Amino acid sequence: MTHPLTPFVDALPIAPRRVISGPTRLTVRLETATHRFHRDLPPSQVWTYGGHIPGPTIEVRRGIQVEVEWDNGLEGPLPVTVVAASSHEFEGVPVQCLPGRGDGRVDMAAAALSGFSVVHLHGGVTPASSDGWTENIAAPGQRALHTYPNDQRGAMLWYHDHVMGVTRLSVYAGLAGLWIVRDQREHELDLPEGPPYELPLLLGDRNFDVGSDGGLTGRLLHKRDPEIMECFSPFTTVNGKIWPIAEVEPTTYRVRVLNGSNARTFRLVLVRDGTPDHERIVQIGTEGGLLLSPVTLPSQGLVLASAERADILVDFSDLAPGTELTVLNTARAPFDGTFADPATAGAVDLDGLLPYPEVLRFRVIQGARRRRSAPQVLTSDLARLTGDDLANCPVRAVALVELESDVDGAPAMLTLRELVEDPAGDDGVVTVLDERDGRHEVTRWRTVASRFEDTVTFFPMLGEPEIWRFINLTEDTHPIHVHLTSFQLLGRMASVVELDRGATTRGATAAVVHIGRQPDDNIRHEVDENELGLKDTVRVNPNEVVDIAVRFEVFAGRYMYHCHILEHEDHDMMRPFVVMPEELMPFMERHSMDGEVMQGMQAEHTDM
């Protein structure tokens, strides 16, 4: 397809920085503003933190408490046209590949949204009262005061809107920004901190409506095909600019990448002279901070689903001024985890809703020539959990399920179905069969909750480790985000899924899951080296069972976990959990609508 916009003409913007050196209170105003996403586009009306896209990057040292007063000054209706496009294809091209073409059924309820907001610090170890509970909203003209202790490993977090049912629209309108916690260990490693050699990158994708002349108007357009729930927009943005260019000196840069898109997964490939050039990249960190040691990128490139982050070093020191390197995306949409050869980078894939694979270009200029090598030991405060560490700990199972809506024209409903082991269960259960290596293990799980407003069934005990098992019964990859803590990815198991859709209802899930790979499965189902650190978001691929180890060590209270594809989160792939101190656990049974579940949980803790 021909580009409607000129690539690599706008300079990469860097968000304003607010460096915090001591305990303080900040006021960040949410306000309606105008923003130009590209030189060739008219200005767009957007919702912002502090008048900027992205919002100001807040940098703070570990342990310094920051209070933020989020001052909601948003004005007017939602600055986004929301439509379900009228046809699956237009002149042979999938509608979601096309810029504009906003003709279709306009979502009038979305058009009436006036700017309610609640802010979530994603990745923050935060008191429940400041976590940004999705229903604790502030109207325009109201303020919310949140406290952020920042007593956690150095890492790049981010803050974004989290309003119940419309997160996909408020984040798409612009409500996102970066938050960096610095710690002493990073400082000792002599890693770049701040400009010019540290580049925080917030990736996203956007679309724009068209005017009567057929040209792009600059009006943000959230468009989905009736057959696809997610919004996959054609234009990739980096720090709010479409296909920007970053001028770099011949030295080593620290590049901190966040996928802040609604739904699109990025599989990033760095290309020089038409050839992948990943040897100059090492990854040193994930969502939860530094890895144990530097690792090379996976062979297919850097895969980041929505909300995943990567801390990488890119060495430009051997390159002559004028050299250009381009970052390209090879991930099809919807993403399903299938491997791709990085040599295909740059190819247009309309069936995969990837009309424009361009992301970012680096251009080497004159400047300091220096190469920084990361030490082989990055940190000593991270230990991989072993089987002994997790022996006899509770195992909680969650089935990821997608069912067509009973209402004509309505999007599918996606749910996180919490399960309890039910050995005697027969009908309406998830049966997991593991016959690897001569074993014959059968586990049956009964559904006890599926919608966000269903009763809480997860009551983790403060300070105690647990295994959460995600069983994917859908055909897409889901990035699952857990609030309050970072976790360790224990493993991925290939599976063959038989979902009985007729017997799967709101309150029952009927499926047989065979652990093992089917012959035509092109997903690796392995844990990559760059996933061995601490994470707060994990990809769960189709035909896959994923185990993570979680432990909530500081704060008790009500939090949530959810799919971070925002359209899925809004339709209702989100569940609450309540972290409780040990001494309060005996008193919780009276509040549980499923006493059987609570008794089982207490027995699990007693056996530990």
C-alpha positions in Angstrom: 0.0 0.0 0.0 1.1 3.6 -0.7 1.9 5.6 2.4 -0.6 8.4 2.9 2.0 10.1 5.2 5.7 10.6 4.6 7.8 8.3 6.8 10.7 9.4 9.0 10.4 13.2 8.7 9.4 14.1 12.3 12.0 14.1 15.0 11.5 11.7 17.9 10.0 13.7 20.7 11.0 13.2 24.3 8.3 13.8 26.9 8.9 16.6 29.6 10.8 15.2 32.6 9.9 15.8 36.3 12.9 14.6 38.3 12.0 14.1 42.0 14.8 14.3 44.5 12.9 14.2 47.8 9.4 13.5 49.2 7.0 15.8 47.4 3.5 16.4 46.2 2.9 17.0 42.5 -0.2 18.2 40.7 -0.7 16.7 37.3 -3.6 18.2 35.4 -5.6 16.1 33.0 -6.6 18.4 30.2 -7.9 18.5 26.6 -5.3 19.7 24.2 -4.2 19.6 20.5 -1.4 17.4 19.3 0.1 16.9 15.9 0.8 13.2 15.3 2.7 13.9 12.0 3.9 16.8 10.0 1.4 16.0 7.2 -1.6 15.8 9.5 -3.8 18.6 10.9 -3.7 18.9 14.7 -5.8 16.4 16.6 -7.8 17.0 19.7 -6.6 14.7 22.5 -6.9 14.0 26.2 -3.6 14.4 28.0 -1.7 14.5 31.2 -0.1 17.9 31.5 -1.0 19.0 28.0 1.5 16.5 26.4 1.4 13.1 24.6 2.9 11.2 26.3 2.4 12.8 29.7 5.4 14.0 31.6 8.0 11.3 32.5 8.3 11.3 36.3 11.7 10.1 37.6 12.2 9.3 41.2 14.8 7.5 43.4 13.8 4.3 45.1 12.1 4.8 48.4 11.2 8.5 47.9 7.4 8.9 48.4 5.5 11.0 45.9 2.0 12.2 46.3 0.3 13.0 43.0 -2.9 15.1 42.9 -4.6 14.0 39.6 -6.6 17.1 38.7 -9.3 16.2 36.2 -9.6 19.2 33.9 -10.8 17.3 30.8 -13.3 19.3 28.7 -15.9 18.3 26.2 -16.8 14.9 24.8 -14.4 12.1 23.9 -12.1 13.4 21.2 -12.3 10.1 19.3 -14.8 8.9 16.7 -15.7 5.3 17.6 -17.2 3.1 14.9 -17.7 -0.5 13.9 -16.8 -0.4 10.2 -19.5 -1.3 7.8 -17.8 -4.0 5.9 -15.1 -6.6 6.4 -13.2 -5.5 3.3 -13.3 -2.4 1.1 -12.1 -2.9 -2.5 -10.3 -6.1 -1.4 -8.5 -4.5 1.6 -9.4 -5.3 5.2 -11.0 -2.2 6.6 -8.7 -2.1 9.7 -5.7 -1.7 7.3 -7.1 1.4 5.8 -6.5 4.9 7.1 -9.8 6.7 7.7 -12.9 5.0 6.4 -14.8 5.8 9.5 -18.1 5.2 7.8 -20.1 2.6 9.7 -22.1 2.4 12.9 -21.0 5.3 15.2 -21.0 4.4 18.9 -23.2 7.2 20.2 -22.6 6.2 23.9 -18.9 6.7 23.3 -19.5 10.0 21.7 -21.2 11.2 24.9 -18.3 10.4 27.2 -17.3 13.5 29.1 -14.0 12.7 30.7 -14.3 10.6 33.8 -10.9 9.3 34.9 -9.0 7.2 37.3 -5.2 6.8 37.1 -3.4 3.5 37.5 0.4 3.4 38.0 1.1 0.2 36.1 3.9 -1.8 37.7 3.7 0.2 41.0 3.8 -1.4 44.4 1.1 0.8 45.6 -1.5 1.0 48.5 -4.9 -0.3 47.4 -6.4 3.2 47.9 -4.0 4.6 45.3 -3.9 1.7 42.8 -6.5 3.2 40.5 -9.4 0.8 41.2 -11.4 0.9 37.9 -14.6 2.1 39.5 -13.1 4.8 41.7 -13.6 7.5 39.1 -13.2 11.3 39.3 -15.4 13.5 37.2 -14.2 16.6 35.3 -13.5 19.3 37.9 -12.7 16.8 40.6 -9.3 15.8 42.0 -7.9 12.5 43.3 -4.8 12.3 45.6 -2.7 9.1 45.3 0.4 8.1 47.3 3.2 6.2 45.6 6.0 4.9 47.9 8.3 3.9 45.0 10.0 1.4 47.4 10.7 -1.2 44.6 13.5 -2.2 42.2 14.5 0.3 39.6 12.3 -0.1 36.6 10.3 1.8 34.0 6.6 1.9 35.0 3.8 3.8 33.3 0.6 5.5 34.3 -2.6 5.4 32.3 -6.3 5.8 32.6 -8.2 2.8 33.9 -11.9 3.7 33.9 -14.3 0.8 34.0 -15.6 -0.2 30.6 -13.9 2.6 28.6 -10.2 2.2 29.2 -9.7 1.4 25.5 -11.1 4.8 24.6 -9.4 7.1 27.2 -6.0 5.6 26.6 -6.5 5.8 22.9 -7.4 9.5 23.4 -3.9 10.1 24.9 -4.0 9.3 28.6 -0.7 7.6 29.2 2.8 8.6 30.5 6.0 7.1 31.8 7.3 6.7 35.4 10.9 5.7 36.1 12.1 4.4 39.5 16.0 4.7 39.8 18.0 2.7 42.3 21.5 2.5 43.4 22.4 -0.7 41.6 21.6 0.8 38.2 23.7 3.8 39.1 26.7 1.6 40.1 26.5 0.0 36.6 27.1 3.4 35.0 23.9 3.0 32.9 22.7 6.1 31.0 20.2 8.1 33.0 18.2 10.7 31.2 18.9 12.6 28.0 20.7 12.4 25.7 21.7 8.7 26.0 18.6 7.2 27.5 15.6 7.1 25.2 12.2 6.1 26.7 9.9 5.0 23.9 6.2 4.6 24.2 4.8 2.7 21.2 1.2 2.8 20.1 -1.0 2.7 17.0 -3.6 5.3 15.8 -6.0 6.0 13.0 -7.7 9.1 11.8 -10.9 10.0 10.1 -11.2 11.3 6.6 -12.9 14.5 5.3 -15.1 15.0 2.3 -12.0 15.5 0.1 -10.7 12.0 1.1 -7.8 13.5 3.1 -7.1 12.6 6.7 -8.6 15.2 9.1 -6.5 14.5 12.2 -9.6 13.4 14.1 -8.8 10.2 16.1 -10.7 7.2 14.9 -11.1 4.0 17.0 -12.3 1.6 14.3 -12.9 -2.1 14.5 -14.2 -4.7 12.1 -17.5 -6.3 13.3 -15.7 -9.7 13.1 -12.7 -8.4 15.2 -13.2 -7.0 18.7 -9.8 -5.3 18.9 -8.8 -2.0 17.4 -5.7 -2.5 15.2 -4.9 1.0 13.8 -2.6 1.3 10.8 -0.2 4.0 11.9 2.5 3.2 14.5 3.3 6.1 16.9 6.4 6.5 19.0 6.1 9.0 21.8 3.1 10.4 20.0 4.7 10.7 16.5 4.1 8.5 13.5 7.3 6.9 12.2 9.7 9.4 13.8 13.5 9.6 13.3 16.0 9.7 16.2 19.4 11.2 15.7 22.0 9.2 17.7 25.7 9.7 18.3 28.2 6.8 17.7 27.9 5.5 21.3 25.8 3.1 23.4 22.2 4.2 24.1 19.9 2.8 26.7 16.5 2.4 25.0 13.5 1.7 27.2 10.6 0.4 25.2 6.9 0.1 26.3 4.1 -1.3 24.2 1.3 1.2 25.1 -1.0 0.1 22.3 -4.6 -1.0 22.9 -4.2 -4.4 21.3 -1.4 -4.6 18.8 1.6 -6.7 19.6 5.0 -5.5 18.3 7.7 -7.9 17.2 10.6 -5.4 16.6 13.4 -6.1 14.2 16.3 -3.7 13.8 17.4 -3.5 10.1 20.5 -2.0 8.5 21.0 -2.1 4.7 18.0 -4.6 4.5 19.5 -7.1 6.9 18.5 -7.7 10.6 21.2 -6.2 12.8 20.5 -7.5 16.4 24.1 -8.2 17.4 24.4 -4.7 18.5 21.5 -5.1 21.0 21.5 -6.7 24.5 18.5 -6.7 26.8 19.2 -5.9 30.5 15.8 -5.5 32.0 12.1 -6.3 31.9 9.0 -4.8 33.6 10.3 -5.5 37.1 13.8 -4.2 36.5 17.3 -5.7 35.8 17.8 -9.2 34.6 20.5 -11.3 36.3 22.7 -10.9 33.3 22.5 -9.4 29.8 20.8 -11.5 27.1 20.5 -11.3 23.4 17.2 -10.8 21.7 15.1 -13.8 20.7 15.9 -14.9 17.1 12.7 -13.5 15.7 13.1 -10.1 17.3 11.8 -8.3 20.5 8.2 -9.4 21.1 6.2 -7.0 23.2 2.5 -7.4 23.8 0.4 -4.6 25.2 2.0 -3.3 28.5 5.2 -5.3 28.2 8.5 -3.4 28.5 12.1 -4.0 27.7 15.3 -2.2 28.9 17.9 -2.6 26.1 21.3 -1.3 25.2 21.9 -0.5 21.6 25.6 0.0 20.5 26.0 2.5 17.6 29.7 3.1 18.3 31.0 1.3 15.2 28.8 3.2 12.8 29.8 6.2 10.6 27.7 9.4 10.6 24.9 9.1 8.1 24.3 5.4 8.8 20.6 4.7 9.1 18.9 1.8 11.0 15.2 1.1 10.9 13.0 -0.6 13.4 10.2 -2.6 11.8 7.3 -4.6 13.1 6.6 -8.1 11.9 3.8 -9.1 14.2 0.5 -10.0 12.6 -2.8 -9.0 14.2 -4.5 -10.5 16.0 -1.3 -12.0 17.4 -1.2 -15.7 18.1 2.5 -16.3 19.0 3.5 -17.9 15.7 7.2 -17.6 14.9 8.3 -15.2 12.1 11.7 -15.1 10.3 13.2 -11.6 10.9 14.4 -11.6 7.3 10.7 -10.9 6.4 10.9 -7.5 8.2 9.5 -4.7 6.1 6.9 -6.9 4.3 3.3 -5.6 4.1 0.8 -8.1 5.4 -2.7 -7.0 4.8 -4.3 -10.2 6.0 -2.3 -9.7 9.2 -3.6 -6.1 9.5 -0.1 -4.8 9.1 -0.2 -2.3 6.2 2.7 -0.2 7.4 5.5 -2.1 9.2 7.6 1.0 9.9 8.1 2.0 13.5 11.2 4.2 14.0 14.5 5.1 12.3 17.8 5.8 13.9 20.3 8.1 12.0 23.9 8.3 13.3 25.3 11.8 13.5 28.7 13.3 14.6 29.3 13.1 18.3 31.1 11.2 21.1 32.3 7.7 20.1 32.1 5.4 23.1 31.0 1.8 23.7 29.5 0.8 27.0 29.6 -2.9 27.9 27.1 -4.2 30.4 28.7 -6.5 33.0 27.8 -10.1 33.0 26.3 -9.8 36.5 23.7 -7.1 36.5 22.1 -7.7 39.9 22.2 -10.0 42.9 18.7 -9.3 44.3 16.9 -11.6 41.9 16.8 -15.4 42.4 14.8 -17.8 40.3 12.3 -19.8 42.3 12.8 -23.5 42.4 10.4 -26.4 42.9 11.4 -26.6 46.5 10.6 -22.9 47.0 7.1 -23.6 45.6 6.4 -27.0 47.1 2.9 -27.3 48.6 2.0 -23.7 47.7 -1.5 -22.9 46.5 -2.2 -23.3 42.8 -4.9 -21.1 41.4 -6.2 -21.9 37.9 -7.8 -19.4 35.4 -9.4 -20.3 32.1 -9.3 -17.7 29.3 -12.5 -18.0 27.3 -14.1 -16.2 24.4 -17.8 -16.7 23.5 -19.9 -15.1 20.8 -22.4 -12.6 22.2 -26.1 -13.5 22.3 -26.9 -10.1 21.0 -26.7 -9.6 17.3 -23.9 -7.2 16.3 -22.4 -7.0 19.8 -18.8 -8.0 20.2 -17.8 -11.3 21.7 -17.5 -11.6 25.5 -14.1 -12.6 26.9 -13.7 -13.7 30.5 -11.1 -14.9 33.0 -12.8 -17.8 34.6 -11.5 -18.7 38.0 -11.5 -22.4 38.7 -11.5 -24.6 41.8 -10.3 -28.2 41.7 -13.2 -30.6 41.6 -12.0 -34.2 41.3 -15.5 -35.6 41.1 -16.6 -33.1 38.5 -17.9 -34.5 35.2 -20.0 -32.1 33.2 -19.2 -28.5 32.8 -15.6 -28.7 34.0 -12.1 -28.1 32.5 -10.3 -31.4 32.4 -6.5 -31.2 32.1 -4.8 -34.4 30.9 -1.0 -34.6 31.3 0.4 -37.8 29.8 4.0 -36.7 29.2 6.9 -39.0 30.0 4.7 -41.9 31.0 2.5 -39.9 33.4 -1.2 -40.1 33.5 -2.4 -37.0 35.6 -6.0 -35.9 35.4 -7.1 -32.6 37.0 -10.7 -31.3 36.9 -11.5 -27.7 37.5 -15.0 -26.2 38.1 -15.8 -22.6 37.4 -16.5 -20.4 40.4 -16.4 -16.9 38.9 -16.2 -15.4 35.4 -17.3 -11.8 35.3 -15.7 -8.8 37.0 -18.6 -8.2 39.4 -18.8 -11.9 40.5 -17.8 -12.6 44.0 -14.1 -12.5 44.9 -12.6 -16.0 45.0 -8.8 -15.2 45.1 -7.6 -14.3 48.6 -3.8 -14.5 48.4 -2.1 -14.5 51.8 0.3 -11.6 52.4 3.9 -12.7 52.0 3.2 -16.3 50.8 4.1 -17.5 47.3 1.4 -18.9 45.0 1.3 -20.4 41.5 -1.3 -19.0 39.1 -2.0 -21.1 36.1 -3.6 -19.6 33.0 -5.3 -22.1 30.6 -5.9 -20.4 27.2 -9.0 -21.8 25.5 -9.1 -19.0 22.9 -7.3 -18.6 19.5 -5.4 -15.4 20.4 -2.4 -14.4 22.6 -3.5 -12.6 25.8 -1.1 -10.4 27.8 -2.2 -10.9 31.4 -1.3 -8.1 33.9 -1.3 -8.6 37.6 -1.5 -5.4 39.7 0.6 -4.8 42.8 3.5 -7.2 42.2 6.0 -8.4 39.8 6.1 -12.2 39.2 8.3 -14.9 37.7 7.3 -16.8 34.6 7.7 -20.5 35.5 6.9 -22.2 32.2 4.8 -22.6 29.1 3.2 -25.9 28.3 1.9 -26.7 24.8 -1.7 -28.0 24.8 -4.4 -29.3 22.6 -7.8 -27.7 23.4 -11.2 -29.2 22.9 -13.8 -26.5 24.0 -17.4 -27.6 24.2 -19.0 -24.3 23.3 -22.5 -25.7 23.6 -21.9 -26.7 27.2 -19.9 -23.5 28.1 -22.2 -21.0 29.7 -21.8 -18.0 32.0 -21.3 -20.2 35.0 -19.7 -23.4 33.5 -16.7 -24.1 31.3 -16.6 -27.4 29.5 -13.2 -28.3 27.9 -10.6 -31.0 27.7 -7.0 -29.8 27.6 -4.3 -32.3 26.6 -0.9 -31.2 27.6 1.3 -31.7 24.5 2.0 -30.2 21.1 -0.2 -30.8 18.1 1.6 -31.5 14.8 0.7 -28.2 13.1 1.5 -26.0 16.1 4.0 -23.3 15.0 4.3 -21.7 18.5 7.5 -22.4 20.4 5.8 -22.6 23.8 9.1 -21.8 25.5 10.3 -19.2 28.0 12.8 -16.9 26.3 15.9 -15.7 28.1 14.5 -12.2 28.2 11.4 -13.5 30.1 13.5 -14.8 33.1 13.4 -11.6 35.0 10.6 -10.1 37.0 7.5 -9.2 35.0 4.1 -7.8 35.6 2.6 -8.8 32.2 2.9 -12.2 30.6 1.8 -13.4 27.1 -0.4 -16.5 27.2 -0.5 -17.9 23.7 -3.2 -20.1 22.1 -2.8 -23.9 22.8 -0.8 -23.0 25.9 -0.9 -23.3 29.7 1.3 -20.8 31.5 2.4 -20.9 35.1 3.6 -17.8 37.0 4.8 -17.5 40.6 3.3 -14.5 42.5 3.9 -13.2 46.0 2.4 -10.1 47.5 4.8 -8.8 50.1 3.9 -5.3 51.1 0.3 -4.1 50.8 -3.0 -5.9 51.5 -6.3 -4.9 50.0 -8.4 -5.1 46.9 -6.6 -5.2 43.5 -7.2 -6.8 40.1 -5.7 -8.7 37.2 -6.8 -8.6 33.6 -5.9 -9.0 30.0 -4.1 -5.9 28.8 -5.7 -5.9 25.4 -7.9 -3.0 26.4 -10.8 -4.0 24.3 -10.7 -7.4 26.1 -10.4 -5.8 29.5 -13.4 -3.7 28.8 -15.5 -6.7 27.7 -15.0 -8.3 30.6 -11.6 -10.0 30.9 -10.8 -8.6 34.3 -11.1 -10.0 37.8 -10.6 -8.7 41.4 -8.5 -10.3 44.1 -8.0 -9.4 47.8 -4.6 -9.7 49.5 -5.1 -10.6 53.2 -2.7 -10.9 56.2 -2.6 -14.4 57.7 -4.3 -13.4 60.9 -7.4 -12.2 59.1 -7.8 -15.3 56.9 -10.0 -17.2 59.5 -12.5 -14.3 59.5 -12.9 -14.2 55.7 -15.2 -17.2 55.3 -18.3 -15.3 56.4 -17.8 -12.8 53.5 -17.3 -15.5 50.8 -20.3 -16.5 48.7 -18.5 -19.8 48.1 -17.5 -21.2 51.5 -16.2 -24.3 49.8 -13.6 -22.3 48.0 -12.6 -20.4 51.1 -12.3 -23.6 53.1 -10.1 -25.1 50.4 -7.9 -22.0 50.4 -7.5 -22.2 54.2 -6.5 -25.8 54.0 -3.9 -25.1 51.4 -2.3 -22.5 53.7 -2.4 -24.8 56.7 -0.5 -27.4 54.7 2.3 -25.0 53.8 
